[in-house]
Amino acid sequence: MGFIPHHGFVQQPILGETAHVRGIAEYKELYRLSTEDAEGFWSEQARRYLAWEREWDFVLQYSSDEAIIEWFGGGLINASVNCLDRHAEQRGDTIAFHWEGDDPGETKSITYAELLESVTRLAGFLKHRGVEKGDTVFIYGASCIEVPTAMLACARIGAVHCIVSPAYSAAVLAERMKRCKAKALIAGDGYYHCGEAIPLGDKLDQAIGLYPGLIAVILISRLGGASVQPHRNACVW
């Protein structure tokens, strides 16, 4: 049985104006289609709501014996493009997301158009520095609005991003980068926690020294210029 939303929620006037599913009757019909013809239903949804670089060869294949399930096999899609480009074209001035800092008074908002520009620039920079599809990019200690930009930039060029908490030591960061054969590191010079500024310069210096395999280091100036030793491939964001 499908989920039945509370009648008070369904009857809100604004729901019919903004929702993709406008009422319980339409929801039940969609649910019926999804159970009676799952492949046909999800094929239609995929075409309607996603932008594909190459359409799939099949919608669904599965093996209960081997516990293997594969959806949209052979299809090619870029997550960054789907998160940004198609929205920026239609609603570029709409806010993509709001960011709240450690201090309740520190807030920022970014539109789809602004986010697309930032992501495209960072993606281009990473490629210029030699980061390629399949490479790993580490994001460390940066609790700031630039983090989603970095994640989407990696997705845009096919790189894998790995976020590491600033609570981990330099040795742990270096070991993880070594195991993943990381090519780039995007890191904050520090972060704020409960009103306290916590610099990361020493940790970054040590980690970079322990792992010499980086071809690019991007430092996010979160604390406004905390001391970090210059790296041969470093730049400040």
VEXPA-354497 format. One line per 10 residues: number of its first residue (from 1); their letters; for each residue y, z, x of C-alpha. Coordinates in Angstrom, 3 decimals, always signed. Layout:
NUM	a	Y:Z:X  ...
***
This chain:
1	mgfiphhgfv	+0.000:+0.000:+0.000  +3.443:-0.891:+1.329  +6.269:+1.550:+1.900  +8.340:+2.156:-1.252  +11.926:+3.252:-0.455  +13.616:+5.941:-2.528  +15.153:+4.534:-5.736  +18.525:+6.061:-4.881  +18.641:+4.075:-1.658  +17.592:+0.846:-3.340
11	qqpilgetah	+20.293:+1.175:-5.995  +23.193:+1.454:-3.531  +25.575:-1.447:-4.309  +26.224:-2.273:-0.656  +22.520:-2.790:-0.004  +22.424:-6.091:-1.841  +25.391:-7.392:+0.131  +24.099:-6.744:+3.637  +20.329:-6.321:+3.578  +17.932:-9.098:+4.552
21	vrgiaeykel	+15.674:-7.907:+1.736  +17.748:-7.428:-1.423  +15.734:-5.136:-3.604  +12.229:-3.854:-4.154  +11.035:-6.994:-5.973  +11.877:-9.212:-3.011  +10.265:-6.697:-0.656  +7.017:-6.718:-2.664  +6.958:-10.514:-2.656  +7.410:-10.662:+1.121
31	yrlstedaeg	+4.710:-8.053:+1.576  +2.343:-10.086:-0.608  +2.973:-13.230:+1.439  +2.424:-11.358:+4.706  -1.009:-10.141:+3.591  -2.217:-13.307:+1.881  -1.135:-15.696:+4.651  -0.237:-13.663:+7.720  -0.009:-16.617:+10.114  +2.101:-18.698:+7.769
41	fwseqarryl	+4.379:-15.772:+6.987  +5.053:-14.742:+10.602  +5.420:-18.355:+11.669  +8.229:-18.759:+9.139  +9.900:-15.509:+10.246  +9.701:-16.508:+13.908  +11.387:-19.836:+13.241  +14.053:-18.295:+11.033  +15.124:-15.355:+13.167  +14.347:-16.294:+16.785
51	awerewdfvl	+15.455:-19.050:+19.155  +12.515:-20.635:+21.005  +12.656:-22.661:+24.186  +9.155:-23.916:+23.430  +7.308:-23.402:+20.175  +3.881:-21.792:+20.134  +0.505:-23.528:+20.226  -0.999:-20.989:+17.837  +0.303:-18.040:+15.853  -2.568:-15.608:+16.310
61	qyssdeaiie	-5.806:-15.369:+18.230  -7.883:-12.234:+18.541  -11.259:-11.013:+19.656  -12.516:-7.792:+18.138  -15.322:-7.661:+20.705  -12.950:-7.823:+23.684  -10.044:-6.042:+21.940  -7.685:-8.907:+22.787  -4.903:-9.871:+20.400  -2.415:-12.625:+21.212
71	wfggglinas	+0.541:-13.684:+19.095  +2.462:-16.973:+19.440  +0.392:-18.172:+22.371  +2.021:-20.890:+24.450  +5.464:-20.136:+23.089  +8.401:-19.585:+25.424  +11.272:-17.304:+24.494  +14.144:-15.637:+26.358  +14.844:-12.117:+25.126  +18.376:-12.117:+26.520
81	vncldrhaeq	+19.282:-15.316:+24.716  +17.938:-13.955:+21.452  +19.776:-10.659:+21.860  +23.082:-12.292:+22.774  +23.714:-16.026:+22.588  +22.762:-16.684:+18.987  +24.895:-13.723:+17.865  +27.840:-14.556:+20.128  +27.991:-18.052:+18.645  +28.286:-16.751:+15.075
91	rgdtiafhwe	+29.947:-13.355:+15.480  +31.337:-13.099:+18.993  +34.037:-10.597:+18.047  +31.564:-8.247:+16.356  +30.719:-5.048:+18.235  +27.304:-5.361:+19.896  +27.017:-1.643:+20.557  +29.013:+1.544:+21.039  +28.562:+3.722:+24.110  +29.112:+7.487:+24.221
101	gddpgetksi	+29.561:+9.228:+27.552  +28.673:+12.776:+28.564  +32.179:+13.806:+27.561  +32.548:+13.381:+23.784  +35.978:+11.891:+24.420  +34.590:+9.099:+26.611  +33.597:+6.173:+24.426  +33.472:+2.414:+24.859  +32.591:-0.531:+22.652  +31.632:-4.042:+23.647
111	tyaellesvt	+31.507:-7.213:+21.567  +28.765:-9.823:+21.682  +31.121:-12.254:+23.436  +32.125:-9.682:+26.077  +28.528:-8.609:+26.623  +27.345:-12.203:+26.974  +30.000:-12.871:+29.611  +29.056:-9.748:+31.602  +25.328:-10.477:+31.378  +25.776:-14.104:+32.424
121	rlagflkhrg	+27.901:-13.134:+35.432  +25.437:-10.486:+36.617  +22.456:-12.797:+36.084  +24.191:-15.462:+38.141  +24.975:-12.981:+40.894  +21.371:-11.779:+41.071  +20.129:-15.367:+41.350  +22.755:-16.092:+44.018  +21.442:-13.138:+46.021  +17.902:-14.489:+45.801
131	vekgdtvfiy	+16.379:-12.597:+42.867  +13.894:-14.874:+41.112  +11.633:-14.925:+38.087  +8.958:-12.244:+38.421  +10.914:-10.144:+40.941  +11.526:-6.469:+40.216  +15.006:-4.962:+39.914  +15.418:-1.182:+39.925  +18.139:+0.569:+37.915  +18.822:+4.109:+39.123
141	gascievpta	+20.975:+6.993:+38.028  +23.437:+5.035:+35.942  +24.023:+6.600:+32.538  +26.770:+4.179:+31.624  +27.621:+1.118:+29.557  +26.583:-1.219:+32.393  +22.883:-0.355:+32.039  +22.182:-2.575:+28.985  +24.057:-5.366:+30.767  +21.758:-5.001:+33.771
151	mlacarigav	+18.634:-4.967:+31.594  +19.672:-8.092:+29.704  +20.674:-9.868:+32.933  +17.199:-9.254:+34.353  +15.580:-10.578:+31.172  +17.813:-13.640:+31.322  +16.462:-14.761:+34.701  +12.908:-13.554:+34.125  +13.126:-10.565:+36.454  +11.418:-7.271:+35.624
161	hcivspaysa	+13.652:-4.219:+35.381  +12.497:-0.680:+36.120  +14.699:+2.288:+35.219  +14.331:+5.441:+37.309  +15.845:+8.788:+36.331  +18.410:+10.223:+38.771  +16.422:+13.453:+38.676  +13.854:+11.850:+41.002  +14.274:+12.250:+44.728  +15.143:+9.561:+47.250
171	avlaermkrc	+11.551:+9.561:+48.489  +10.175:+8.957:+44.977  +12.671:+6.156:+44.347  +11.811:+4.510:+47.669  +8.068:+4.808:+47.040  +8.362:+3.235:+43.586  +10.458:+0.391:+44.956  +7.880:-0.127:+47.694  +4.955:-0.249:+45.280  +6.766:-2.720:+43.020
181	kakaliagdg	+8.093:-4.747:+45.970  +11.578:-4.434:+44.510  +14.100:-7.084:+45.466  +17.266:-5.491:+44.107  +18.687:-2.078:+43.261  +21.429:-1.443:+40.704  +22.588:+2.148:+40.960  +25.416:+4.412:+39.933  +27.286:+6.299:+42.632  +26.694:+9.321:+40.418
191	yyhcgeaipl	+26.599:+10.519:+36.846  +27.911:+13.237:+34.565  +25.784:+15.977:+33.038  +27.180:+18.752:+30.841  +30.639:+18.032:+32.200  +29.589:+18.176:+35.846  +29.915:+15.188:+38.168  +26.700:+14.741:+40.156  +27.025:+12.339:+43.117  +24.045:+10.237:+44.186
201	gdkldqaigl	+25.374:+8.879:+47.467  +23.034:+10.848:+49.731  +19.954:+9.982:+47.640  +20.836:+6.299:+47.646  +21.428:+6.264:+51.396  +18.051:+7.882:+52.017  +16.147:+5.668:+49.566  +17.641:+2.468:+50.966  +16.797:+3.670:+54.459  +13.190:+4.378:+53.483
211	ypgliavili	+12.717:+1.005:+51.790  +14.149:-1.944:+53.753  +12.918:-4.645:+51.381  +16.036:-4.985:+49.218  +17.941:-8.256:+49.258  +20.679:-6.968:+46.930  +22.226:-3.576:+46.199  +24.761:-3.277:+43.388  +26.675:-0.003:+43.185  +28.210:+0.981:+39.839
221	srlggasvqp	+31.378:+2.993:+40.437  +30.723:+5.722:+37.876  +32.445:+8.587:+39.715  +35.245:+6.471:+41.106  +34.255:+5.886:+44.687  +31.704:+8.494:+45.759  +30.697:+7.944:+49.371  +27.719:+5.685:+49.867  +26.938:+4.201:+53.258  +27.468:+0.423:+53.341
231	hrnacvw	+24.344:-1.677:+53.015  +24.141:-5.169:+54.440  +23.568:-6.674:+50.978  +25.625:-4.200:+48.928  +28.521:-4.811:+46.574  +30.435:-2.638:+44.113  +30.357:-3.365:+40.368
***
